[in-house]
Every structure is written in C-alpha cells, then in structure tokens.
C-alpha cells in the first residue's frame, strides 16, 4: 500500500507537500519572466517521463500532474516521496520541471512570523471527558464519540461555522483537548487553534511534512504540564509544549531514507508508541536503487525525553541478499509498513498493530498481518497473517518485462491501512475488528489472534476495500469500502460485531460530476460514529451522515462545493477530496479536513479545515 486510494496517489510519483508553501489555492498564471521551458522539458524527459507518460498502477499520468499544480510537484521533488529521484537537482531545476509540466509558477513561500488571526488571550489547557485526543477518542480506536454534544436529530442541521486554510495537504486529522484544536500539515506547519472561533494560539514550523494526528498528554517535563506528540515524513517524532508550541525534543526513529510516519502515536503511562511506515514501494523504476531494505516497526519512546525504550519490527528477519537481478543483489525480506495508529489494550498489557504488504519475493509472516506486542518489552505475543505472499511494488507489470526491483509474482496489494478496533461483546468477551484492502472485515480473538469470523464487503484491491479506518458502537462496526474504479461496490456497511453479519449496506451516491476529477465516489476516508449516526467521507468531497439503524443518509455536505473566506484571512479557499482523515466530533461541533492531492481536485492540492455546528451557531 502506498496504497490506499490516496496515499496511493502519493505513490510513484508524488504528492507530499513540503514546508514553506503558501496557502493552497489555484496556481497563478505563467508570468512572462519565466522564459524558455526547454530546460524543464529536458529534465522531465530524463527524470520523469518513463513513469508519468504512460502511468501505471497509481502513478499519475502527465495530465494528472498538470491538474495538481506546481506546488505539489515542487514539494514532491524537494521534500516529498520523490526527493530521491531529484538527487542532484537544484531548486531552480525543480522549479523548471514544475513550470514545464503545469505552465504555472509555484506560489510564494509562507511568510515568517505570527499567524494573522492570533487569539487575544490563552486560557490554561483543561482536558475534558469528551475530548478527541489522537486517532480516536479512546485508546481502543473505535472512533466512537459517546458524548458528542449534539443529538442525532441535530445532525441534519449542521452548517459551516468557520473555516481555516493552511498550506500543504494530506494534512492531519484534528485533535481536540478542552477548547483547543491541534493539527498539522504536510507543509510542515503545526497549529493550535481555538475550537469555537479558529483563532490561532501558535504555529510551529517542523522540518518535515506532518500528517499524523497529534496526541496530547500530561507531561511533567513540559513547562505547561502538557505536551503534543506527532511525527513527520522524515520518520522523526517530535514533542511540543501544548501551550506555546515550543519544541521539547525530537527523535529520529528510522535511518532508512524512505521511512516516514503516517499513523498517529499512542500514549500510555509516560510512554509514546509510534508506528513507522515507508514509501519504498515506489522505488521500482529507479535504475540504481537496490530493493529492498525497509521493515515496518513500532517504537516505544520515553515521553519525557524521547529516548528509545524498545523497537519491534513487523518483519522479524533482517534483509539479506537473495537473488541477482539487473546486475544488482536484491535484498529481502522487506515491507510490513505500519500505516495506522496502534490500538492499546492495558488490561492485557499489549498493543495491536496492522501491517502493510511485502516488497520482495522472500516470504515473511510480518506482512498483511495483525500483531499483538507487549507494551513493556516489545515482544510479539502473536501474529495473524491473513494474506500470504502479497509481494507488491508500484509499477510492476505481470510478465517478463518487469523492472529488476519487482517481486515475482506480484501480489494484489491488499494490505492493512487502518487500525484494529477493540470492543467488548454483550457476553463479556472482547473482540478485535480489522478491515483490509481486500474488502474483508475480520473478527479476531485478542488473546490468541485467531480469526473468529470474516466477511467480504467489497471487491477490494490496490485502491479498494477498507482503506483508512472504521468505527463501532457497542453493537455494530461501520465499515466504509473504497473500491475505486470500475466494478467495485463503494459505500458504507454496518456489520454485527459478534458475527460479521451485514445489518445494512448503503451504496455510495453517484452524483453529476462538476468536473472530471470529482467523479470518483470511493469511500476511503475513516468513519466516525456518535449515538445514532455514522459519518463517512468520499473522494468526491462529500461528507455524509447515516442513520445507524437503517443506513439512510440524513445529511450530505459537499466540502469542495464552495469557496470560503477563512478566519485566517484567505479569500476564496476551497476544499477537495476526503480521504485519510475523518470527522472529529466534540462539544457539538464537527471538524473535517478537506483536501488530498493526487486523488482529485488540484491545482496545488486544495485544502481546508471546516468547522460545523448546529445551524452554524
């Protein structure tokens, strides 16, 4: 999985925006001083054309790159997942490529200094019982808000209260603690905002793009008594003082050049547990790259100082040479990236993690698996690999003409991109619910990892199945299916926790497309549930609320359908695709990040944080 209908588009070519960019709006027209585009064309032909002219798997074609805008391209090459392909290129070279492809100049950088909408005063942080802290309001990752501050009957009356535009895209899901929001951007900007008004308390400029949901915890070592933990696309975990945004510590978790952090951390008893993922899957066509060496992991850090306590790899065996191809000694096993937040089980003293696919021919039981890891020691208690030999690299065709870095045979790319949910059934027994890109949902025994039931809910595939996450109340799991492309069955499903029996299935509505980029209705975004309602977002930008009993759609809002003048002074800001982040419900408000480049809607990767309240009040 570079996978998921969307991180998917990040794959093989592209799309992590870098720090220092202006707010993502339509790119300006090409200015006369840009001159001859010959240099950019030559660089494109030698560096990019072999992959992007034809397009393969999730590699965007050149026409898709044009729609993304120059900032997306500049930052993919300068600090995103394509930076290895830009080795030896100057900033002017990178800009020339972007100008040649799009016909537009990159936007100016974000000005240094304070945010334009600073809050007049800052009250002490006061955590509340209904906070949404991290990936889920609970450490069991159920994404269920028991005390939303609004009733199911209020949901159809939700309207926009305020909007906030910020640079980068593939930005983080919001964390809400007390009256404060914490969020980050893939442009490396981390913010603390007021939940009611959107005014800014502070901004921190990270050294890498940030996309992991922040986690706030009480910490004596922090001047304010509270710290914010989050990770960047350089596989570095950072801790900030929650009141001021000042850096407390930063720790590099992985030396592999393609490593990055995408899943939220988890905090318990003074320890931060961090999942580590990778973009090595896109290195297929790099002629000098020796595949593959990355192994996914969970890292335990001392929250006070960032020092390593333990590190456990999903693929237990270290890579070693196993065959010669294209004059290179390929190494394996590799893969097993951990894309999602770990799920904590303090009673059993373990955490649960789901893993990505394998990158090589060498067999490993650490890919496409659910794992239980001891919280104190990092020892693997059990591992359930649900799909063996899912050996996948982006751009690997079947047959004899595959690049040297490709595994053989090539797997279907149906790994895990979402966290498991831990629930207690009416009979008192616990169960884990896992969702795979194959379109299969599983019920697992948390003591042994044994599969108790499984149900096929969609076609599945590289851009299908369960992508970023599910939600559950005490009775049902709410499972969104992406299934992008033809022949899929995108939509939202409710299934019984105890058996996997389908309670209802609501297909994704197919609406008139205002633009070709908005015709994809895949529901790959993580689901959120409150009593009586489940929320699910779609790639076409629509956020919908479903009646939990019947599956009827009770509210539908197009997050990309209008332009907004934002609380931080951006005129005509627009949203985009809903994909890697889900809605957060706290205190009668719903917060949703809109915008994810490469899936739909450029230019530049539109992005917006939208705050909803009942009647917009």
N, C-alpha and C positions, 0 to 999 in steps of 0.2 A: 504494500500500500504505500506508494506515495500516493496513492490510493484514492481514497475517499473522494467521491465525486469531485473533490475540490482540492484537498491538499494534493489531490490528484492532478489538478491543473498546474499546480506548483511544479509537478514533476517535469521532467525532462525539459524543462526549459524555462523555469521562470519565476516564480512570482512572489518572492518575499520582498516587500518594500523596505527600503533602508531608512536610517535615521536622517534627520535634517531635511526632510522634504516639506514642501508647502502643503496646505490642506488639499485633499484630493478633489479637484473639480475638473471640468473639461479643460484639456490642454490648450494653451494659446496657439494661434496660427503661426505657421513658419514665418520668421522675420527675414527681411532681405539680407541682414548681415550674416546669415548662416552660410551663405555661399554655396560652393560646389559640393554635392553629396557623393562624389566619386570615392573619396576615402572611406566613408561609411559603407558604401556598397561593396568595396573590396574586402573590408573587414567582415561584413556579413557573409559574403560568399565563402571565405576561408574558415570562418569560425562557427557559423550558424546554419548555413543553407542545407547542409546534408541531412539535418534533422527536421528543420522547420518548413522546407519547401513541400515535402510530401506529408509530413505529420504522421505520427504513429502512436498507437495507444492513446496516452493523454498528452502527447507532445503537441502544443498548439501550432497550427499552420501559420504561415506568414500573415494571412488575412486576419487571423485571430490576434496576432501580436499587434497589428495596426490598431485594432479596437482597444487594446489595453492601454495605449498611450505611452509617452516617452518615459514617465517617471517609473512605471513598473519595470520597464526594460533596463533603465539605468541602474536601478537598485537590485534587480536580479543579478546583474553582472558585477556590480561593485561590492555588494554585501549580502546578496541573497544566495539561493541554492546554485546559481550558475557562476559563482565567482571563480570556481576552479577553471572554467572554460575561458575566463577573461585574464588568466595569468599572463603578465607581460604587457597588458593593455594599459594605456594611460587614461586619466579621467577624460581627456579630450577624445581619445579613441572610443571610449564607451559612449560618450555623448553623441559622437558622429554616427555610431550604429543606431542609436535610438532615433536620431533625426532622419537617417536614411529610411528606416522602417516606417515611421509614423508621419513624417512630414511636419513634425511639431518640435518645438524646443522644450526641454524639461522645465518644469516650474522652478521658481527660485526657492532657495532653502528657507526653512523656518527661522524667523528672527530669534536671536538670543534674548534672554530676559524674561520677565514675568508674563504670565498669561494675561490677556486683555480683560478678562472677567473675574478678577480676584474677589474672593469673599471679603466682606467688610470685617468680620471677626471669625475666630475659630474656637468653638467650644471643645472641651476635652472629649476624647473618644469614649462613648458609652455603649458598649455592646448590648444588644437586646436579645430576647428569646426567639425572635422571628427573623434574625439576620440570615443572609445568604452569603456564606463565607467559603469561597473557593468554588469547586466544580458543582457542588450540591449543598443544600442547607444542612445535610447530615453527612457523617463520615462513611455511611453505608452507600452513598452515591445513588440514592433513589430519585433524586431530583424532584422530590415531593415537598411542597411548601404547605405545612399543616395550618399555619396561621398567616394567610396572605394579606389580611387587612381589607379584603373585598370578598363579596359573596359571588357564587356562580351567576346569580341573576344580574350582577353588576357588569359582568364581562362584556356583554353587547354594547355597553355604554362607554367603553374605553375610547379615549381620544388623546391626541398628542398634547402633552403639557409643555414640554420643551425639547429642544434638540441641541446636540453638541457635535461639531465636525472636528476631525483631527486627522493628522497625516498618517500614511501607511494604511494597510488593510490586512486582512487576516488578523484583525485586532482581537484583543482578549474579550472573554466574557466578563461582565461586571461582577464585582464583589460588593456587597452592601453590609456595612457594620455600623450600627447606630444611624446617624444622619449622614454618613459619608459613603461615597462610592469610590472604589479603587479600580482602575482599569489601565491597560497598557496597549501600545500599538506596535505594529510591525515596522514602524519607522523609528522605534527605539524610545518613544516618549511614554512615560508613565505618569498618570494623573490621579489626584484626589479631588473629587467634586462634591458639592452639596447635593444630596439626593432630591431635595424639593425644588431647588432653583437651577442647578447646574453650574453655579459659580465655582471657581477653582480655588482650592486651598494651596496646592503646589503642583509643580511638574518636575519630574526627574528625567534627565537625558541619559538613557542607557547606552552602552557601547554596541549593543546588538538589537535586532528586532525582537520584540516581546509579544508573545501570543498565548502564554499560559495564564489561566485565570489566577489572579492574586489570592493569597491566603493571609489573613490577619490573625495574629496570635499575641497573647500576653507574654512579654519578654522583659525580664528584669534588666537585661543588658542594654535595652533601648532607652534613651533619655525620657521618652514619653510613657514608657511602660508597655508599649505595643509596637510590633514590627509587622512589616508586609514582606512576604516571601514570593518570589516569582522568578521565572527563568527566561533566557533569551535564545536566539537562534545560533549562538556560538557555544551552546552547551554549558553556559555559566549560570549558576543560581546566585541571586542577589537578595540581600535583606536590607530594607529601608526602615527608617523611623516612621511610624504611621502618621504622626502629627506634622512632621516637617518635610518628609521625603529625602532626608539626608541618608547617604549610604552608610550602612553599618558594616557589612562585609560582602565579599563576592568570592565564589569558589568555582573554579573550572572543574567540571565533572568528568570530562572525557577528552582525550587527546586526538581522537580520530577527526580528521579535517571535515568529514561530512556529518558529524554528530550535531544534534540540536535538541531543544526542549520544546515539546508541544503540549504535553499533558500537565495539568495542574499538580502542584505539590500537595502533600497531606501533612498535617501537623498533629503530633500527639506526645504529651509528656516531655516537652523540651527537645523533641527530635523532628526534623523535617525529612520527609520521604519523597524523593524526586525521581520520576521516570525519565529515561533517556531514549530518544529516537534518532532518526538519521535520514539523510537524503541520498545515501549511497546507491539506491535503486536507479538513479538517473544517470549513472556513470557509464552506461552501456557502450555508447559510441565514442567515448574519449579514447583515442588510439593508444595513448601512453599510460592509461590507467590500468593498474593491476587489481582485478576484482577477486575477492572482496575481503574486507577485514573488520567491518563494524559488527559489534554484538550489542543488542539492547540490554538495558540494565535498570535496576532500581538502586538508588544511592541513599543511604541514611546519613544525615549531617547533624551535628550539634547545632541547635538553633541559636545558641549564644554567640558562636564564633565561626560557624561554617565549616568546622573541621570534620573530616571523614570519620564515620563510625564503622560502616561496612558498605560494601558494594557487591551486588549479586547480579550475575549475567543471566539473561534468558537462555542464551546458547552457552552451555557449560564448557564445551571444548574450545580451546583457543584455535584460531585458524592456522593452518599449515599448508604447504604446497601439496596439491593433489593431482594436477594434470597440467600439461603444457598446451597452450592454445595461442595462435598468433605470435609465437615466439616469446610468450610470457608464461611464467609459472603462476598459475592461478591458485588462490588460497581459499580454504573453507574449513569448517562451516562458517556461515555468517548470516546476519539478519536478526530476526526477532525483535525489531524495534518496538519500544513501548510508547504508544502514541497517546495514551489516555491516563487519567488520574488513577492512582492506586486506591483501592477500597479497604478501609480499616475495619478490623474485627478485634477490638480489645479483649473481648471475653475469651477468644481462642488464642489471643496473642499473635495473630498473623495479619498480613495484608494480602490482598488478592490483586494480581496484575494480569492483563491480557497482552498477547504478543502479536507482532506482525509476521510477515512471511519470511521465508528463507531466500537468500540471494544466490546460492550456489547449488551444485549437484550433490554436495556432501550431505548426507542425511543428518538431521537433528530433530530431537523431540521438543526443542525450545521454541519453535515457530508455530504460528496458528494455534496457540495454546492458552489455557488459563492456569495460573500458578498461584500457590499459597506459599508465602515467605514469612519466616519467623521475624517478628518485629525487633527483637533484641539482638539476634545473631546473624540474620540474613540467610539462614539455612533454608533451602527449599524443602517444604513439608510434603507437597505433592504437586504433580503436573499432569494436566489432561490435554493432550494434543488432539484436537478434534479433526484436523485435516493434515495428513502427512504429505510430504513431497510437493508442497506448494512453493516451488522454487521459481522466483519471479524477478525479472529486471525490466524496466520500462524500455520499450522499443525492440524487444526480442521477438522476431517472427518465427513461426514454426519452419522447420526445414534446415537445409544445409548452408544457407547463405547468412546465417545469423552472425552478428559480431562476436569476436573472441570472448568477450566478457559474459556472454549469455549462458545461462544454465541449459541443460538439455536432459529431459524435455522441460518445456516452460510450463509452470503451473498456472492456475486460473486467477491468482491474486485475490484470494477471499479471506484475508487475514482479519484480525480484530482491530478496530479503531475506537471502540467505546469501552467504558468502564463496566465492570460487572456491578450488579445491584444485590445487596444482602437484605433479605426480608424474612420475617417470621410468619409462618402459616398459622391458621386458626388452631391446628392441632399442637402448636407449640414447637414444631420442628422448624429449623432455619433452612433457607434455600438461597442459592445464588442464581441470578438470571443473567445470562450472557447473550449478546447479539453479535452475529458475524456478518461479514460482507457477502457470504454465500446466500444470505436471505434466511438463514436458520437461526432461531432463538432456542436456547438451551436452559434447562433447569439442572443445576448441579448440587451435589451434596457438599456442603462446606467442610465437612470433616475429612472426606476422602477424595473429593474431586470427581467422584463417579457421576456419570450422566444419568439423571433421573427421567428426563423426557426431552424431546426435541420436536420442533415444528417448523416446517418450511413455509415462510410467509411471502417470499418473492423470488424472482428469477435469480437475483444476486449477480456477482461478477465484480470486475475491477472497479466499476463505477456504480455498483448496485448494493442491494441488501441493507444491513444496518451499518451506518457509517459512523456517526459521531456520538450517539447516545440515546438512551431510553429513559423512561420514567415509570414509577409504580406507586400505587396507593397500597392499602392493605389487602386488596382483592385481586387487582389486575396489574399487568405490565402494559405500558403503552409504547408500541414499537413502530417507529417510522421506517419505511422502506424507500430507498432512493431509486434504484432501478432506472438510471438514466439511459436514454436511447430507446430503440425500438424493442418491442416485445416484453417490456417489463410491466410490473404492476405497482407503480409508486403509490403511496398512500399511508394512512395510519391504521394500525391494528391494535385492538385490545385483546389480550390473552390472559387466561387464568393463571395465577402464579403457581398453583398446586399442580396443574396438569399440562399447561400449554394450550389448552382448548381455546379456539378462537371465539371470542364473545361478539365482536363486530369488526368489520373492515370497511373503511371509508376510502375509496379511491381518490387520488389527487385530482382536484378540479382542473379541467383543461379550459383555459380562457383564451379569448382573442389575444394575439401577441402584438403589443405595441411596437416591438422591434424584434428582429430575428434572435437577438441574444436573450430575449425574455420568453422563449417558447419552452424552455426546459422546466418541467414540473416536479422533478425529483425531490423527494423529501429526505434530505441527508442530514439536516440540522438536528441537534439533540432536542429531545422532547422535555417539556416541563409540565408538572401536574399540580393542581390545587384541588381541594374538595369539590367534586362535581365537574371538573373541567380539565382537559389536557390541551396544551398549546403545542403546535408543530409548525415549523417554518419550511418554506420551499425555495428552491433555487431561483424561481421567477420573482422572488422578493416578497411573496405573500406570507404573512403570519396569520395563522388561523387558530381559533379555539373550538374544541369539540366537546359535545356533551359526553361525559364519562360513561353514562349508561347506554346511550344509543349510538354514539358516533356521529350524530348530526352536527353540522358546522353551525355554531351560534354566533361567530364573529369572524370577519375576514378583513384584514387591513393590508394594503399594498405599500410596503415600506419604501419602495422605489418609484412610487407613482406620482410624487410631488416634490417640489423644491422648497427648502426651508431657509429662513433667515435664523441663524443659530444664536444661542445665548453667548457664544464667544465671538460674535461679530462676523461670521462668514455668511455672505449673501448667496442665496440660491443653491445651497448644499443639497446633495442627493444621496440616497442610499443605493443599495444594489442587492446582490444575492444574499440569501440567508443560508448559512452552511455550517461553519464549525462552531458557532456559539448559539446557545439557546436563550430564551427569555428568562429573566430573573424577576421574581415577584416578591416584593417586600413593602409593607406599610401601605397597602392599597395602590401601589404603583407597579408598573411592568416596564422593565428596561431591556431593550433589544438592540444589539449591534447589527447594522445592515451594511453589507458590502464585503465582497470576497472576490478578488480579481481572478481572471482566468476561467471562471465558470460562466459568467455572463457579465454584461454591463461594464465596459470601460467607460470612457477613457480614463486611464490613470488609476483605476480601481476605486470607484466611488465608495465612500464610507461615511457612516453617520451613527451616532448613538441617539436613539429615540426613547424618550420617557413618556409613558402613557399613564393617565389617571382617569378616574370615572368623570366623564363629561369634561375632561381636560382641566379640572379644578385642583 
